[in-house]
Amino acid sequence: MPSTFRGAEELLRKDSKRKGIKTRNFIDSKLQKHHGEVKPLTADKFLDIWKHYDADASRFLEKEEIRRFLKDFMNSALLSSASPQNVTETEADQLYELFMEEFDENKDGVISIRELTAVLPVEESFFALFRTVNPPESGIDYMKIWKKYDVDGSGYIESDELRNFLRDLLARAKPPVKVDEKTLEEYSKELMTLFDVNNDGKLGLQELIRLLPAQQNFVKLTLDHAHSLKRLNQSDINKLLDRYDKDGNGTLEGTELSNLVRDILEDQVAFTGAKYDARDVYEIEQALLKGCDVDGNGRIDRKELAVILLAITRSGLGGLYAEAGKVAQEIGTHSKK
């Protein structure tokens, strides 16, 4: 924890004339779970918080924006151990001075996003700054780009391919982002330094996908809805297939299926914190086609997608293949042997 926030906790422990019990605010909504546990501060959550308090979108926090951010932080339940009540204006002024002394590196009276990323772990700071300078928004088919470079299906991209991968990733953003060769080389070196822990010159899917903003996981939404209703609706299955069916032919194949599988993995590993790589995506794709592609055409249609989702709701990813055969018989299909 930066010294500003340690000093702030000490400040709030002193006797004062605070009034009012703390209530949930924007920072609470991003960082606190319902039962009070604090979520890790990721690049995604950091950027959401930044956008909320950078009210004029100037890409700097000015005095009143900083004061509002600090008051919400100190009034949040995240520091309930320091004080159960709201900070006073005097305390807010003192905290502002502490904050500016620590984070305003160039002493210009405002806080840049680069200065504030000091509160993040090194890896999350890199991702936050990468997205700020090169904002790759929606519309990128990540798995299509990944497969272009992971040609041998090893589940990894070599260090000498990384620069071209990054160039492609940014060029396919909407709008496209142009980056010079020197900057691409710097990004590549930084990524290898942060994540190539065994020094084999390779990076995996799960690390590199964090270059993009977290997107809504439609597999998770569908499965959560099925759990709440205790059944899976055909309308939900249709909507899910339509989300991933980019060419509109009514089936999932190639990178469409890869994107579905990646979101299935994201949903499943969220419970365990486990890691996965592109090799896992490939292997599960093949398992799904073997166990659920009833007509053997190398594609997943609506009825076959229903088999997959029902099997996951019953047995999770680990029991998917074994459960798929039972589900297929129940809904009138026959899994391939």
N, C-alpha and C positions, 0 to 999 in steps of 0.2 A: 504493500500500500504506500503511495507517495506520502511524503512527510506532511503535505498540506492537510490530508485527510486524517492523519494521526493527530496533528495539531488541532484539527477541528473537533475530534472526539474529546480531547482534553478540554477544549473550550466549552463544550456542551455539558461537561460533567461539573463545571463550576456552578455555584448558586446564581440564579438570575431570575428575571421577572417574566418568564415565558408564560404564554397562555394558550389554551386549546390543545386538544389531543391530536397527535399526528393522524393524517388520513392518507390513503393511497393516492399517489400522483403519477405523472407520466413515467418517471424513473422506476417507481415500484412496478408499474404495469409491464415494463420491459425486463426487469431483473429479478422480480420476486415471484416465486411459485405460490400457489394458493395456501399451502401449509406453512409458509414462512421461509422455506429454504431459498437461498440466493442462487440464481443461475449464473454461470460463468459469463463474463463480459466478452462477447465475441465481436468480430468486425461488423457483422450485420446489425447487432443490437447497438453498438457504438454509433454507427452511421444513422440509425433511426433516431437515436437520442440527439445527435448533432443536428439533424434536419429540424427536429422539433424546436430546439432552442435558438437556432440560427434563423430567426423569424423573417428577416429581410433577405434571406438567401444570399448574403454577401460573401459567404465562405469564411467569415470571421465572426467571433463572438465579441460584441462590444459590451460596455460596462453594464448596462441594464440587462442584457441577455445573460451575461455571466452571473450577475446577482440572482436572476431568476433560476438559472441552472443550479447554483450553489444552494439557494434556499430550498429548492425541491429535493436536492440530494440530502441535505441535512435534515429536512423534515420527513424524509421517507422512512419507512419502517426498516430500511437496511441498517440504520444506525440507532435502532431502538434501544440498544444496550447503553448508548451514551446518554440519551434523554428521551422520555416518552412524550415530550411536548415540543411545540414549535419554537424555532429560534427567534430571537428578538432582532430588531433592526440594527442595534449596536453590535450584536454578535455577527450579523450578516456583513456589516462593514469590516469588522476585524477579519473575518474569513476571506473576504474579497482581497484584502491586502496580502494575506498569506498565499492565496491562490496565485495572484499576479507575480509575486516574488518568485514562486517556484516555476510557473509555466510560461510566463511571458519572456522568452529567451532574448528576443531582440529589443525588448523594452519599448514597444510601439503603442502600448496601451490597449491592444486587442489580442485575442487568442486565435491563432490559426488552427486548422484541423491537424496540421502536422505537429504543432506544439502539444495539442491535447492528446494525441495518440500515445504520449508517454505513459498514460495510465494503463495501456494495454500490454499484454504479453507481446514479445517480439514478433511472433508469427502473426498474431491478429493485427498488430500495427502495420505490418507489411501489406496484408490484404486490404485493410481499410484505406491506406494511402494509394495502393494500386487502383482501387475502384474510384477513388476521388479524382485522380489524375486522368485515368482512362476508364470512364464509366461504361462498362459493357452491360447494357440493359437487356430486356427480354428479346426473344427472337433468335437466339443462338442455338443451333442444334449441336450441343456439346459432343454427344456420342459420335456423330458423323465426323467431326473434326478429329476426335480421339482416334477413331479407327483408321483414318488416313495416315497417321503417324505410327500407331502401334500395329504395323502391317503383319508382324509375325504372331499376333495374338498373345504376346507374353504377359500382357497386363501392365506394362511399363513403357515409358518413353525415355529414350537415351538422351544424355545431356547435349549431344551435338544436334539433336532434333528439336530441342526445347525452344530455341529462338524462333524457328519457323512455325512451331505450334502456337506460340504466343502471337506471332504476326497474324496468322490465320484467324485465331480466336478474336482478336481485336478488329480485324478487317470485316468480319461477318456480324459484328454488333450493329444495332440499329439505333442511331446512325453509326456508320463505320468510324473506327478510331485509327488514325495514322500515327505511328511511333517510329522514330528514327532508329538506325541500327545500333548506335551507341547505347540508347536507352534499353532496347531489347536485350542487349548483352548484359547490361547491369541487372535487369530483372531476372535473367536466366541464372546469373551467378548467385544472386540473393536467394532464389528459390532452391538452388542446389545446396547452398550453405545451410539453409534452414531445415531442409527435409531429407537430404541424402545422408541419413545418419550412419549408414554402413559404408559410405564412400564407394559405392559400386557404379556411380555415374548414371543412376536411373531414378525416375520419380513415378509414383503410382497415381491412379485415377482419383482417389479420395482426396489427396493433397491438392492437385491441380484444379479440381472442380470448385474449390473454394475461392478461386479467382473471380468467379461469378457471384452475384447476389443470390442469397437463398430464395428459391422460388416455391410457390405453393405446391405441395405434394398432393396431387389429385388421387393417387392410390390411397394415401392416408385418409383423406376426406371421405372416400367411398367406403373404406373398411370401418372407419369410426361411425359412419351413418348406419352401416349394417349391424354393428354391435349395439348401437342404441335402439334400433328397431327389432333386434334379434332375428333379422332376415335380410336378404340381399335383394333389392329391387331390380327388375329388368331395366327400368329407366336409368338407374344409377350405372348399370353395366354399359348401356348404350352411350351415356354421356362420357364415361371414362374412355371407352374405345375411340370415340370421336375426338377426344383431347389429344390422343397419341397418333391417330390415323392422319398423318400429314398429307398423303396423296388422295385421301377420300375414297379409297377402293373398298372400304368396309372390313379390312383385315389389318393386322399388325405384322410387319416383317422388317428385316434388316435393322436399321437404326431406330425405327419406330418401336420395335420390340426391345431393343437395348435400352431405350429411354424408360419404357415401362418397368423393366427389370431393375434398373438403377433406382427408381423410386420405390419399388418393392423393398430393395435392400436398405434404402434410407429409412423407410418406415420400421423395418425389423430391427436394425442396429440401434435405433433411437432408444430402445428399451435396455440394451446391454452395453452401449458404448463401444461395441466391437468395431474393428476396421474391416474394410473390404477393398478390393482392387478390381481392375478391369477383367482379370482372369476369372474372378467370381461371377461377374456379369456374364461373360461368355459361357461359363459352365452351366449357369442357371438357365440361360437361353436354350442351350441344347437339351437340358433336362425337361424344360417345358415343352419343347417341340417333340421330344420323345414320348413324354407321358400324356400330353394334352392335345397335340395336333392330330385329331382323329382321322382326318382325310389325308394326312401325309403330304400336304402341299407346301410345307415350309412356312405356313402363316397361321396366325391365331385369329379366329373369327369370334363373333359375339358369344356363341354357345361355349366355345372353348375357353374364352376369357372368364365366363361364369364359373367353369370348373376350377380354374386357377384361383379365383377370389374366394370361392366357397371353401376350397381346401386350405387356404391360408387362414381364414377366419376360424377354422376348426383346429388346425394343428400347427399353425405358424409355418415359417419357411422350412424348418427342419423336417417336418412331416409332410411337406407338400407333395412329393412324388407318390408316397404310399397312400395318401388320402385322396389324390386325384382320381385314381381308379374307382374308388367307392362312389365319389361324387358323380363321376361320369355316368355310372350305371343308374344312379338315382334320378338324374335329369334326362335319361334317355339316350345317352351316347355310350360308346364303348372305347375305353382307352386302349391304345396300341400296346401290344405285348413287346 
